[in-house]
Amino acid sequence: MTNWNYQLTHFVTSAPDIRHLPADSGIEVAFAGRSNAGKSSALNTLTNQRNLARTSKTPGRTQLINLFEVAEGKRLVDLPGYGYAEVPEEMKRKWQQALGEYLQMRHCLQGLVVLMDIRHPMKDLDQQMVAWAVDSHIPVLVLLTKADKLASGARKKQLNLVREAAIAFNGDVEVEIFSSLKKMGVDKLRNKLDSWFNDLPGIVAEEPETEA
């Protein structure tokens, strides 16, 4: 199995919606989560790059779909955060529309990493995200972030509770703990991404029809 070098990951583009994304081909793995779940920190830790994904003291600043390329045809996608953000309603609606379109219409989306604060996991929107992926036959890795905020006993208890809750989704859903600060769970995240990038069939972009 190829072990991809995530340190070589580089930024490709930011897009307000799927119409501004590159060709729908290859394999994309998307990172989704509430605005304060630590998506940007997780991406920076995974790639060992301090500023690959921007982190902000104000949750909800990620307003665009951000694409990063690991290798040719293998991409990571940072989706707009959902929930929490103190932003105007119209802007929130635009984000949700962009998020929904990407999830439903981007065929090269082959895996979903859903990040949840280990102290507040499985909120309604988190559950909707996981349920949607299962319904679409997309494998899910739930990362319980900020795991360093809990003592080891409480951490293990939360992990077991969320793993138990995940069974009810009746799909390919794995749950692991993660901490950007303490580098917990980074190897497990890399291994899961390796398996998705190696084992899942890449999507070939459709050729535009030409008139005879």
C-alpha angles and dihedrals in degrees: 000000000000114000103211118219103235091184087074091059111126136186115262109174148323119230134186090214142354093274088071096049125101122259115315095245142113120025127313126188113196129209114213134172148123115305092259099041096103102251096151092047091051092051091048091049093046092053096036089233120128098209107024091112116026116243118206134195086220111069115223099042093120097093098157139061103255120202126202126183120221094178134334108310093003115102140170118212126205106205125202111275117251131216128009099048115131096221135128114283094241092055091048090052091052091051092049091049092050090047093048093048093049093050095046103037108030102096096187090063099112105160138024129209110198114195121205131175103251089226093056109027131163100025115172095268091047091053091047090053093051093044091050092052092049091049088052092048092244115145116239134209113194111204116199099210131200088036089157088071090073131061114249094259094051090043092055091046092053091046091053093046093052092044088054091048090049092061089069091065088068094214146090097303123147125183126207136165120246138187123180090193097052096028091238116164096007093122092049090051091050092048092051092048090048091054093048094047091047103039107034120086113250118232118243114218114244115247113239112252115255124207116248 
